[in-house]
Amino acid sequence: MTQDALYISRSGAETLIPTEVSNEIIQNLPGSSAALKLFRRLPNMSAKQQTLPIAATLPNAYFLNGDTAQKKTSNAEWSKLTLTAEEIAVIIPIPEAVIDDASYDIWAALKPQIAEAFGVAIDAAVFFGTNKPTSFPTAIVTAALAAGNYVAAGTNSDIAEDIIGENGLMAKVEECGYKVTGFYADSSLEAKFRSLRDNNGQLIYMPSLTSAAPNTLVGRPLTYDEVGGIFDTSTALMVAGDFSKAVYSIRQDLTYKVLDQAIIQNTDGTIAYNLAQQDMVALRCVMRLGVQVANPVNRRNKQSKYPFAILTPEVESTTTTTTTTTTETETTP
């Protein structure tokens, strides 16, 4: 009589990690990702792709001249915006002996770090294009530069004018027919914002005093890169824009799987870890979401360029020194 081969199943290994890990991580992601905090969340995706209609042309209406005047016609057109669910993942191998000998809950310590890592990956991709999936839209900083929606720090009398002045970031967005709903900035700007005042001496920047009250700049929410490393400060210091035009949808909440019999390979194909042979387990974390930036036509600017603008670093002035060499010629009498 033969006996079926035995193995450690997923259900048998799930007791290694509390079941609330997945839920807690996905709840923490908006706190770790500026994009998920500021973008508009759509209903969860029911398939790999989701399409949204975007206004391409707007209808017009006309007054009639007289009782028998003919009514004019108009039309409306829509284009299609497609969100594609892309996967973010990480595998974290841990020796079983480390788990056994640890005096604290390693899984609990990993939860906020995993949420932060996923948030960093999302923000770096959507704002600066770092490791961006091809289905994601052009990175916001790249697209804003291409549209000419940028102001260099120091262009105006102070940084407040660079952002909220007549020739500032907000004006750039408004010229495109959009309204600035929020800001995302490198944390180095906070020291400059704290001293900003309006003409009446009132603060235009209000720092967050409680977790329920966000930082605000002229009444709009301001989110900093608290983790560090997201902003390429040689390219951009701040993003301002209509964040309702940036949308995301989740196809798969962050899920986990405990591996204990797998072989983990390096990118060149060599074996990094043989979990069974080396008495290790590995936590595999996976999430899938789609992101898009809509640029619909509007009545203020039917050729609208882009709903975001960026503050670029101050342009260093260069002074060219011209050296004149005088050659004297001696005349021999």
Secondary structure, DSSP 4 states (H G I P E B T S, - for coil): ---PPP---HHHHGGGS-TTHHHHHHHHHHHH-HHHHHSEEPPPPSSSEEEEEEEEE-------SSTTPPPPP---EEEEEEEE-EEEEEEEEEEHHHHHH-SS-HHHHHHHHHHHHHHHHHHHHHHH-TT--TTSPPPHHHHHHHTT-EEETTSSSSHHHHHHSTTSHHHHHHHTT----EEEEEGGGHHHHTT-B-TTS-BSEE--SBTTB-EEETTEEEEEE-SSSS--TTT-SEEEE-GGGEEEEEEEEEEEEEESS-EEE-TTS-EEEETTTTTEEEEEEEEEEEEEE-----SS-TT---SEEEEEPPPPP--PPPPP---------
